[in-house]
Each structure stands twice: as C-alpha cells, then as structure tokens.
Amino acid sequence: MPPPIYYHFFARPLPYIPTWTLQDRIHNLQLQLRRQSAHPDILLLLQHRPTYTAGRRQAEPSIQDDRLRLQNLGADFVSATRGGQLTYHGPGQVVGYPLIDLSRYSPVMGARDYVCRIQTFLQSHLQDSHGLAHAPSEHTGVFIDPITKIGSIGVQVRHRLTSHGFALNITREPLPWFNQIVACGLADVQAGSIESKLRKSLNVQDEIPVLVKQFGRVFQRDMIKMVLQDEGEIGEALMALESEAEEAGKWLERPRV
C-alpha cells in the first residue's frame, strides 16, 4: 500500500499566486527527494481570495479584455498552468491541491484515471455528506442538475507528480462572481452551490474532515494531518503563506459592479 497522504487546511483565504508558487516549490522538493523515496504526498485544502484564472491554452490576446474587466470588479486575474478555461476561485469554495506521486500506484495511475477519481471523490462527498445525487453530464466536473455545476476539476501532471486540482462551491458566496463570466467555456451552464441547493447555511470549515476522509477512501490512502512545525522546509513554507493571508486582511465579498 502506498504511504499516507499528509493534509493541511488553511484557515484564511489565500492569494492565488503565492499559493501557485508554493505548489511549484513542493513539486521541486518532491522531485529532489524522490530518489530516496522520501518525498511526501500532500493534499492542500483552502479557500482563495477572489480570483479569476485562465487555463494554459488560453493565449493572452484572447483574454486581455476579460482580464481588464474582471480586475475592475475587484478580483485578481491569473493565467495558470492547469487545464481548462476561465473560471473563478474565492471564499465559500473549497479548493483542493493534491500534490501526489501517481507512480506510487501499481500499475502507475494515468492522468485520465486520476481525473476520474477526483470526480468520483467529489460526487461521493455530495451524496454521502449531503444526500445529493450528482446529475450525469458530458462535461468534466460535478453537476446537481443538467445545467448547474458546483464542482470543477483542472489538473496538471508533470513527471507523474500532480498539481492544481479541484474546487467545490459550498456556500452562495462565489455565485455573484461566477455570474460575471462564462465559466469553463460552457455558455449553457450556470454555477451553483451545495448551500443554495439545500437552502440552508453551510460552513466551509465543517466540510474539511469529511472531504479528507472521502479523499482517502477513493484514493485508498491513509490521511494524516500535518504538524507544520515538524515538516521542515514544507512546513515553514505553509506557515509563511498562512501569515501572508492574515496580513492581506479582508477581501471583497461581492463583485464591485
């Protein structure tokens, strides 16, 4: 059986670019330590400050107008290295960045199987934790009816090490931001949330323990909470990002329109 996955949940919404930089830093450390089979597999769970991101296949000339318009709403705008198209990340949404080595599985897990497992994990959480069945869709992601999407997947796999990951809308807070874009290039799809579907208040932090348990079940791994003070360079980097998020202060709760 592969070794455990270590997880951490960030208490405050994080700025996108430093979090992206952290993923790259962990990826490089994993590569360095892989020769000794000493590289940790990690799941980072968090919320972002309001940020729109474009996928790696979207060239700057095609998104320049969107960049200016969305920044004027009060959000950050980032061209990312994940797959997929324009989407939104922000408070009220759980974002997960699994940083795991697919070669630890036998046989080696391919990118397609990995994405399928992420989708299964999100759908299982929806059913097991909230009693909501997902709606079948030809599109990647999680839908609660044929036109309402609450979960997105956009991953990157380099040297069989994963980065980026998934996002799941928990509360209503992300929805006004999603209404400003055609998310993931799907003009006939709208954004929804678990909270709006159930019509009761939810808290992002309450989702974390059950998400962690479900992730371990789907990926057949033990899950261990990180003690940052004991995690060396990676722990120091995570604590530094926690401090940066605290210093950044309050974020916009709704678009500035």
Phi and psi in degrees as GROMACS dihedral restraints (atoms count N, CA, C in turn):
[ dihedral_restraints ]
;  ai    aj    ak    al  type     phi  dphi    fc
    3     4     5     6     1   -61.9    20    10
    4     5     6     7     1   159.9    20    10
    6     7     8     9     1   -66.0    20    10
    7     8     9    10     1   169.3    20    10
    9    10    11    12     1   -67.6    20    10
   10    11    12    13     1   161.7    20    10
   12    13    14    15     1  -102.6    20    10
   13    14    15    16     1   130.0    20    10
   15    16    17    18     1   -93.5    20    10
   16    17    18    19     1   135.4    20    10
   18    19    20    21     1  -126.5    20    10
   19    20    21    22     1   155.7    20    10
   21    22    23    24     1  -146.2    20    10
   22    23    24    25     1   136.8    20    10
   24    25    26    27     1  -111.1    20    10
   25    26    27    28     1   125.8    20    10
   27    28    29    30     1   -83.7    20    10
   28    29    30    31     1   132.1    20    10
   30    31    32    33     1   -72.4    20    10
   31    32    33    34     1   -31.5    20    10
   33    34    35    36     1  -118.3    20    10
   34    35    36    37     1   151.2    20    10
   36    37    38    39     1   -57.9    20    10
   37    38    39    40     1   137.6    20    10
   39    40    41    42     1  -103.8    20    10
   40    41    42    43     1   145.2    20    10
   42    43    44    45     1   -64.9    20    10
   43    44    45    46     1   145.3    20    10
   45    46    47    48     1   -70.4    20    10
   46    47    48    49     1   -49.9    20    10
   48    49    50    51     1   -63.6    20    10
   49    50    51    52     1   -45.3    20    10
   51    52    53    54     1   -61.7    20    10
   52    53    54    55     1   -30.7    20    10
   54    55    56    57     1   -70.6    20    10
   55    56    57    58     1   -39.4    20    10
   57    58    59    60     1   -61.6    20    10
   58    59    60    61     1   -44.7    20    10
   60    61    62    63     1   -60.7    20    10
   61    62    63    64     1   -38.8    20    10
   63    64    65    66     1   -62.3    20    10
   64    65    66    67     1   -41.4    20    10
   66    67    68    69     1   -59.0    20    10
   67    68    69    70     1   -44.8    20    10
   69    70    71    72     1   -63.2    20    10
   70    71    72    73     1   -38.4    20    10
   72    73    74    75     1   -64.4    20    10
   73    74    75    76     1   -43.7    20    10
   75    76    77    78     1   -66.6    20    10
   76    77    78    79     1   -39.9    20    10
   78    79    80    81     1   -56.9    20    10
   79    80    81    82     1   -45.7    20    10
   81    82    83    84     1   -65.9    20    10
   82    83    84    85     1   -38.1    20    10
   84    85    86    87     1   -66.0    20    10
   85    86    87    88     1   -39.4    20    10
   87    88    89    90     1   -61.6    20    10
   88    89    90    91     1   -41.1    20    10
   90    91    92    93     1   -62.6    20    10
   91    92    93    94     1   -42.5    20    10
   93    94    95    96     1   -64.7    20    10
   94    95    96    97     1   -38.5    20    10
   96    97    98    99     1   -88.2    20    10
   97    98    99   100     1    -8.0    20    10
   99   100   101   102     1   -63.3    20    10
  100   101   102   103     1   -32.3    20    10
  102   103   104   105     1   -61.4    20    10
  103   104   105   106     1   -30.3    20    10
  105   106   107   108     1   -96.9    20    10
  106   107   108   109     1     7.6    20    10
  108   109   110   111     1    53.5    20    10
  109   110   111   112     1    33.2    20    10
  111   112   113   114     1  -108.4    20    10
  112   113   114   115     1     9.9    20    10
  114   115   116   117     1   -82.8    20    10
  115   116   117   118     1   131.5    20    10
  117   118   119   120     1   -80.1    20    10
  118   119   120   121     1   147.5    20    10
  120   121   122   123     1   -94.8    20    10
  121   122   123   124     1   136.0    20    10
  123   124   125   126     1  -134.1    20    10
  124   125   126   127     1   142.9    20    10
  126   127   128   129     1  -120.9    20    10
  127   128   129   130     1   115.4    20    10
  129   130   131   132     1   -97.6    20    10
  130   131   132   133     1   127.3    20    10
  132   133   134   135     1  -118.4    20    10
  133   134   135   136     1   135.3    20    10
  135   136   137   138     1  -166.3    20    10
  136   137   138   139     1   173.7    20    10
  138   139   140   141     1  -117.2    20    10
  139   140   141   142     1   151.6    20    10
  141   142   143   144     1  -102.7    20    10
  142   143   144   145     1   155.7    20    10
  144   145   146   147     1   -66.3    20    10
  145   146   147   148     1   158.7    20    10
  147   148   149   150     1   -53.7    20    10
  148   149   150   151     1   118.3    20    10
  150   151   152   153     1  -148.4    20    10
  151   152   153   154     1   131.6    20    10
  153   154   155   156     1   -99.0    20    10
  154   155   156   157     1   137.4    20    10
  156   157   158   159     1  -127.5    20    10
  157   158   159   160     1   141.4    20    10
  159   160   161   162     1  -104.3    20    10
  160   161   162   163     1   150.6    20    10
  162   163   164   165     1   -78.7    20    10
  163   164   165   166     1   169.5    20    10
  165   166   167   168     1   -68.7    20    10
  166   167   168   169     1   -19.7    20    10
  168   169   170   171     1   -88.7    20    10
  169   170   171   172     1    -1.8    20    10
  171   172   173   174     1   -94.1    20    10
  172   173   174   175     1   110.3    20    10
  174   175   176   177     1   -73.0    20    10
  175   176   177   178     1   151.1    20    10
  177   178   179   180     1   -55.6    20    10
  178   179   180   181     1   -44.4    20    10
  180   181   182   183     1   -57.5    20    10
  181   182   183   184     1   -32.5    20    10
  183   184   185   186     1   -78.1    20    10
  184   185   186   187     1   -17.3    20    10
  186   187   188   189     1  -116.3    20    10
  187   188   189   190     1     4.0    20    10
  189   190   191   192     1   -60.7    20    10
  190   191   192   193     1   -43.6    20    10
  192   193   194   195     1   -64.0    20    10
  193   194   195   196     1   -42.8    20    10
  195   196   197   198     1   -61.6    20    10
  196   197   198   199     1   -41.5    20    10
  198   199   200   201     1   -56.1    20    10
  199   200   201   202     1   -50.8    20    10
  201   202   203   204     1   -65.6    20    10
  202   203   204   205     1   -44.1    20    10
  204   205   206   207     1   -64.0    20    10
  205   206   207   208     1   -44.5    20    10
  207   208   209   210     1   -74.6    20    10
  208   209   210   211     1   -32.9    20    10
  210   211   212   213     1   -64.7    20    10
  211   212   213   214     1   -34.4    20    10
  213   214   215   216     1   -67.6    20    10
  214   215   216   217     1   -20.2    20    10
  216   217   218   219     1   -75.8    20    10
  217   218   219   220     1   -13.4    20    10
  219   220   221   222     1   107.2    20    10
  220   221   222   223     1     7.8    20    10
  222   223   224   225     1  -103.0    20    10
  223   224   225   226     1   159.5    20    10
  225   226   227   228     1   -78.7    20    10
  226   227   228   229     1   159.9    20    10
  228   229   230   231     1  -136.0    20    10
  229   230   231   232     1   127.7    20    10
  231   232   233   234     1  -135.2    20    10
  232   233   234   235     1   134.0    20    10
  234   235   236   237     1   -88.8    20    10
  235   236   237   238     1   111.9    20    10
  237   238   239   240     1   -98.8    20    10
  238   239   240   241     1   176.0    20    10
  240   241   242   243     1  -104.2    20    10
  241   242   243   244     1     6.5    20    10
  243   244   245   246     1   -78.2    20    10
  244   245   246   247     1   169.5    20    10
  246   247   248   249     1   -76.4    20    10
  247   248   249   250     1   173.4    20    10
  249   250   251   252     1    93.1    20    10
  250   251   252   253     1  -176.3    20    10
  252   253   254   255     1  -117.9    20    10
  253   254   255   256     1  -158.5    20    10
  255   256   257   258     1   -61.9    20    10
  256   257   258   259     1   131.4    20    10
  258   259   260   261     1  -149.4    20    10
  259   260   261   262     1  -177.0    20    10
  261   262   263   264     1  -128.2    20    10
  262   263   264   265     1   143.5    20    10
  264   265   266   267     1  -130.5    20    10
  265   266   267   268     1   138.9    20    10
  267   268   269   270     1  -173.3    20    10
  268   269   270   271     1  -178.5    20    10
  270   271   272   273     1   -56.3    20    10
  271   272   273   274     1   145.6    20    10
  273   274   275   276     1    92.0    20    10
  274   275   276   277     1    -1.2    20    10
  276   277   278   279     1  -127.1    20    10
  277   278   279   280     1   128.8    20    10
  279   280   281   282     1   -83.6    20    10
  280   281   282   283     1   124.5    20    10
  282   283   284   285     1  -108.7    20    10
  283   284   285   286     1   134.7    20    10
  285   286   287   288     1  -121.5    20    10
  286   287   288   289     1   129.5    20    10
  288   289   290   291     1  -116.3    20    10
  289   290   291   292     1    92.5    20    10
  291   292   293   294     1   -76.3    20    10
  292   293   294   295     1   125.6    20    10
  294   295   296   297     1  -116.3    20    10
  295   296   297   298     1    80.3    20    10
  297   298   299   300     1  -127.1    20    10
  298   299   300   301     1   156.3    20    10
  300   301   302   303     1   -95.9    20    10
  301   302   303   304     1   108.8    20    10
  303   304   305   306     1   -68.5    20    10
  304   305   306   307     1   -18.3    20    10
  306   307   308   309     1   -75.3    20    10
  307   308   309   310     1    -6.6    20    10
  309   310   311   312     1   -76.2    20    10
  310   311   312   313     1    -9.3    20    10
  312   313   314   315     1   -93.7    20    10
  313   314   315   316     1   151.3    20    10
  315   316   317   318     1  -126.3    20    10
  316   317   318   319     1   114.4    20    10
  318   319   320   321     1   -68.9    20    10
  319   320   321   322     1   168.1    20    10
  321   322   323   324     1   -56.1    20    10
  322   323   324   325     1   130.9    20    10
  324   325   326   327     1   -74.9    20    10
  325   326   327   328     1   127.9    20    10
  327   328   329   330     1   -83.2    20    10
  328   329   330   331     1   166.7    20    10
  330   331   332   333     1   -61.6    20    10
  331   332   333   334     1   -38.7    20    10
  333   334   335   336     1   -65.1    20    10
  334   335   336   337     1   -45.0    20    10
  336   337   338   339     1   -62.5    20    10
  337   338   339   340     1   -39.1    20    10
  339   340   341   342     1   -60.4    20    10
  340   341   342   343     1   -47.7    20    10
  342   343   344   345     1   -62.8    20    10
  343   344   345   346     1   -40.4    20    10
  345   346   347   348     1   -61.5    20    10
  346   347   348   349     1   -38.3    20    10
  348   349   350   351     1   -69.0    20    10
  349   350   351   352     1   -38.2    20    10
  351   352   353   354     1   -59.9    20    10
  352   353   354   355     1   -44.2    20    10
  354   355   356   357     1   -64.1    20    10
  355   356   357   358     1   -43.7    20    10
  357   358   359   360     1   -60.5    20    10
  358   359   360   361     1   -42.7    20    10
  360   361   362   363     1   -58.7    20    10
  361   362   363   364     1   -46.7    20    10
  363   364   365   366     1   -67.1    20    10
  364   365   366   367     1   -42.4    20    10
  366   367   368   369     1   -64.8    20    10
  367   368   369   370     1   -38.8    20    10
  369   370   371   372     1   -66.7    20    10
  370   371   372   373     1   -39.2    20    10
  372   373   374   375     1   -61.4    20    10
  373   374   375   376     1   -43.5    20    10
  375   376   377   378     1   -58.3    20    10
  376   377   378   379     1   -45.1    20    10
  378   379   380   381     1   -74.2    20    10
  379   380   381   382     1   -50.3    20    10
  381   382   383   384     1   -72.9    20    10
  382   383   384   385     1   -35.5    20    10
  384   385   386   387     1   -93.3    20    10
  385   386   387   388     1   -25.4    20    10
  387   388   389   390     1  -129.1    20    10
  388   389   390   391     1    -0.1    20    10
  390   391   392   393     1    66.4    20    10
  391   392   393   394     1    25.3    20    10
  393   394   395   396     1  -109.1    20    10
  394   395   396   397     1   125.6    20    10
  396   397   398   399     1   -84.2    20    10
  397   398   399   400     1   140.2    20    10
  399   400   401   402     1   -77.1    20    10
  400   401   402   403     1   153.5    20    10
  402   403   404   405     1   -94.9    20    10
  403   404   405   406     1   130.0    20    10
  405   406   407   408     1   -57.9    20    10
  406   407   408   409     1   143.8    20    10
  408   409   410   411     1  -150.3    20    10
  409   410   411   412     1   149.7    20    10
  411   412   413   414     1   -75.7    20    10
  412   413   414   415     1   -12.3    20    10
  414   415   416   417     1   -94.1    20    10
  415   416   417   418     1   150.6    20    10
  417   418   419   420     1   -70.1    20    10
  418   419   420   421     1   141.8    20    10
  420   421   422   423     1   124.7    20    10
  421   422   423   424     1  -174.2    20    10
  423   424   425   426     1  -120.7    20    10
  424   425   426   427     1   125.9    20    10
  426   427   428   429     1  -117.7    20    10
  427   428   429   430     1   144.5    20    10
  429   430   431   432     1  -104.1    20    10
  430   431   432   433     1   -10.1    20    10
  432   433   434   435     1  -156.0    20    10
  433   434   435   436     1   173.5    20    10
  435   436   437   438     1   -57.6    20    10
  436   437   438   439     1   -21.4    20    10
  438   439   440   441     1  -120.0    20    10
  439   440   441   442     1     2.8    20    10
  441   442   443   444     1  -117.1    20    10
  442   443   444   445     1   115.9    20    10
  444   445   446   447     1  -106.6    20    10
  445   446   447   448     1   131.6    20    10
  447   448   449   450     1  -120.2    20    10
  448   449   450   451     1    -9.1    20    10
  450   451   452   453     1  -136.2    20    10
  451   452   453   454     1   137.8    20    10
  453   454   455   456     1  -124.2    20    10
  454   455   456   457     1   153.5    20    10
  456   457   458   459     1  -133.1    20    10
  457   458   459   460     1   128.0    20    10
  459   460   461   462     1  -150.2    20    10
  460   461   462   463     1   109.6    20    10
  462   463   464   465     1  -120.4    20    10
  463   464   465   466     1   165.1    20    10
  465   466   467   468     1  -134.4    20    10
  466   467   468   469     1   136.9    20    10
  468   469   470   471     1  -125.8    20    10
  469   470   471   472     1   118.2    20    10
  471   472   473   474     1  -128.1    20    10
  472   473   474   475     1   127.2    20    10
  474   475   476   477     1    54.8    20    10
  475   476   477   478     1    33.5    20    10
  477   478   479   480     1    67.3    20    10
  478   479   480   481     1    13.4    20    10
  480   481   482   483     1  -105.8    20    10
  481   482   483   484     1   131.8    20    10
  483   484   485   486     1   -92.1    20    10
  484   485   486   487     1   154.3    20    10
  486   487   488   489     1  -150.0    20    10
  487   488   489   490     1   178.9    20    10
  489   490   491   492     1    53.2    20    10
  490   491   492   493     1  -155.1    20    10
  492   493   494   495     1   161.8    20    10
  493   494   495   496     1  -112.7    20    10
  495   496   497   498     1  -139.2    20    10
  496   497   498   499     1   163.0    20    10
  498   499   500   501     1  -141.8    20    10
  499   500   501   502     1   139.3    20    10
  501   502   503   504     1  -133.1    20    10
  502   503   504   505     1   121.8    20    10
  504   505   506   507     1   -76.9    20    10
  505   506   507   508     1   115.6    20    10
  507   508   509   510     1   -95.1    20    10
  508   509   510   511     1   -57.0    20    10
  510   511   512   513     1  -100.3    20    10
  511   512   513   514     1   179.2    20    10
  513   514   515   516     1   -76.4    20    10
  514   515   516   517     1   -13.8    20    10
  516   517   518   519     1   -55.1    20    10
  517   518   519   520     1   -37.3    20    10
  519   520   521   522     1   -72.8    20    10
  520   521   522   523     1   -17.2    20    10
  522   523   524   525     1   -64.0    20    10
  523   524   525   526     1   -43.4    20    10
  525   526   527   528     1   -60.3    20    10
  526   527   528   529     1   -30.3    20    10
  528   529   530   531     1   -72.2    20    10
  529   530   531   532     1   -41.9    20    10
  531   532   533   534     1   -62.1    20    10
  532   533   534   535     1   -31.2    20    10
  534   535   536   537     1   -66.1    20    10
  535   536   537   538     1   -10.9    20    10
  537   538   539   540     1   -87.8    20    10
  538   539   540   541     1    -4.9    20    10
  540   541   542   543     1  -138.6    20    10
  541   542   543   544     1   166.3    20    10
  543   544   545   546     1   -95.0    20    10
  544   545   546   547     1    95.6    20    10
  546   547   548   549     1   -69.6    20    10
  547   548   549   550     1   133.7    20    10
  549   550   551   552     1    59.4    20    10
  550   551   552   553     1    20.3    20    10
  552   553   554   555     1    72.1    20    10
  553   554   555   556     1    15.3    20    10
  555   556   557   558     1  -103.6    20    10
  556   557   558   559     1    94.0    20    10
  558   559   560   561     1   -67.5    20    10
  559   560   561   562     1   -25.0    20    10
  561   562   563   564     1   -98.1    20    10
  562   563   564   565     1    17.3    20    10
  564   565   566   567     1  -122.7    20    10
  565   566   567   568     1   140.8    20    10
  567   568   569   570     1  -116.1    20    10
  568   569   570   571     1   158.8    20    10
  570   571   572   573     1   -86.5    20    10
  571   572   573   574     1   140.4    20    10
  573   574   575   576     1  -132.6    20    10
  574   575   576   577     1  -176.3    20    10
  576   577   578   579     1  -146.1    20    10
  577   578   579   580     1   162.0    20    10
  579   580   581   582     1   -62.8    20    10
  580   581   582   583     1   -41.5    20    10
  582   583   584   585     1   -60.8    20    10
  583   584   585   586     1   -44.9    20    10
  585   586   587   588     1   -68.9    20    10
  586   587   588   589     1   -31.7    20    10
  588   589   590   591     1   -71.0    20    10
  589   590   591   592     1   -42.7    20    10
  591   592   593   594     1   -81.2    20    10
  592   593   594   595     1   -19.0    20    10
  594   595   596   597     1    59.6    20    10
  595   596   597   598     1    43.2    20    10
  597   598   599   600     1  -148.9    20    10
  598   599   600   601     1   156.6    20    10
  600   601   602   603     1   -73.5    20    10
  601   602   603   604     1   138.0    20    10
  603   604   605   606     1  -127.3    20    10
  604   605   606   607     1   161.0    20    10
  606   607   608   609     1  -124.6    20    10
  607   608   609   610     1   130.4    20    10
  609   610   611   612     1   -58.2    20    10
  610   611   612   613     1   -43.3    20    10
  612   613   614   615     1   -61.3    20    10
  613   614   615   616     1   -32.4    20    10
  615   616   617   618     1   -67.2    20    10
  616   617   618   619     1   -20.8    20    10
  618   619   620   621     1   -77.8    20    10
  619   620   621   622     1   -21.7    20    10
  621   622   623   624     1   -63.7    20    10
  622   623   624   625     1   -49.5    20    10
  624   625   626   627     1   -58.7    20    10
  625   626   627   628     1   -40.6    20    10
  627   628   629   630     1   -75.1    20    10
  628   629   630   631     1   -32.0    20    10
  630   631   632   633     1   -63.5    20    10
  631   632   633   634     1   -44.0    20    10
  633   634   635   636     1   -60.9    20    10
  634   635   636   637     1   -46.0    20    10
  636   637   638   639     1   -61.8    20    10
  637   638   639   640     1   -42.8    20    10
  639   640   641   642     1   -67.0    20    10
  640   641   642   643     1   -38.9    20    10
  642   643   644   645     1   -61.3    20    10
  643   644   645   646     1   -45.3    20    10
  645   646   647   648     1   -61.6    20    10
  646   647   648   649     1   -38.2    20    10
  648   649   650   651     1   -66.9    20    10
  649   650   651   652     1   -47.3    20    10
  651   652   653   654     1   -68.1    20    10
  652   653   654   655     1   -37.2    20    10
  654   655   656   657     1   -93.9    20    10
  655   656   657   658     1     2.4    20    10
  657   658   659   660     1    56.1    20    10
  658   659   660   661     1    51.5    20    10
  660   661   662   663     1  -135.6    20    10
  661   662   663   664     1   148.7    20    10
  663   664   665   666     1   -74.3    20    10
  664   665   666   667     1   145.3    20    10
  666   667   668   669     1  -116.6    20    10
  667   668   669   670     1   127.7    20    10
  669   670   671   672     1  -125.4    20    10
  670   671   672   673     1   128.2    20    10
  672   673   674   675     1   -69.5    20    10
  673   674   675   676     1   132.9    20    10
  675   676   677   678     1   -73.8    20    10
  676   677   678   679     1   139.6    20    10
  678   679   680   681     1  -103.0    20    10
  679   680   681   682     1   101.5    20    10
  681   682   683   684     1   -59.1    20    10
  682   683   684   685     1   -34.8    20    10
  684   685   686   687     1   -65.9    20    10
  685   686   687   688     1   -17.2    20    10
  687   688   689   690     1  -103.9    20    10
  688   689   690   691     1     6.2    20    10
  690   691   692   693     1  -105.8    20    10
  691   692   693   694     1    17.0    20    10
  693   694   695   696     1    59.3    20    10
  694   695   696   697     1  -135.9    20    10
  696   697   698   699     1   -61.8    20    10
  697   698   699   700     1   -38.4    20    10
  699   700   701   702     1   -66.9    20    10
  700   701   702   703     1   -44.3    20    10
  702   703   704   705     1   -60.6    20    10
  703   704   705   706     1   -41.4    20    10
  705   706   707   708     1   -62.8    20    10
  706   707   708   709     1   -40.2    20    10
  708   709   710   711     1   -65.5    20    10
  709   710   711   712     1   -39.5    20    10
  711   712   713   714     1   -67.5    20    10
  712   713   714   715     1   -40.7    20    10
  714   715   716   717     1   -65.8    20    10
  715   716   717   718     1   -37.2    20    10
  717   718   719   720     1   -64.1    20    10
  718   719   720   721     1   -38.2    20    10
  720   721   722   723     1   -69.5    20    10
  721   722   723   724     1   -37.1    20    10
  723   724   725   726     1   -57.3    20    10
  724   725   726   727     1   -44.9    20    10
  726   727   728   729     1   -65.6    20    10
  727   728   729   730     1   -40.0    20    10
  729   730   731   732     1   -62.6    20    10
  730   731   732   733     1   -39.7    20    10
  732   733   734   735     1   -65.7    20    10
  733   734   735   736     1   -38.4    20    10
  735   736   737   738     1   -67.4    20    10
  736   737   738   739     1   -40.3    20    10
  738   739   740   741     1   -69.1    20    10
  739   740   741   742     1   -26.1    20    10
  741   742   743   744     1   -68.4    20    10
  742   743   744   745     1   -20.9    20    10
  744   745   746   747     1    76.5    20    10
  745   746   747   748     1  -153.7    20    10
  747   748   749   750     1   -73.7    20    10
  748   749   750   751     1   156.5    20    10
  750   751   752   753     1  -119.6    20    10
  751   752   753   754     1   163.5    20    10
  753   754   755   756     1   -70.6    20    10
  754   755   756   757     1   133.1    20    10
  756   757   758   759     1   -88.7    20    10
  757   758   759   760     1   -23.7    20    10
  759   760   761   762     1  -137.7    20    10
  760   761   762   763     1   155.4    20    10
  762   763   764   765     1   -59.9    20    10
  763   764   765   766     1   148.0    20    10
  765   766   767   768     1   -87.7    20    10
  766   767   768   769     1    87.8    20    10
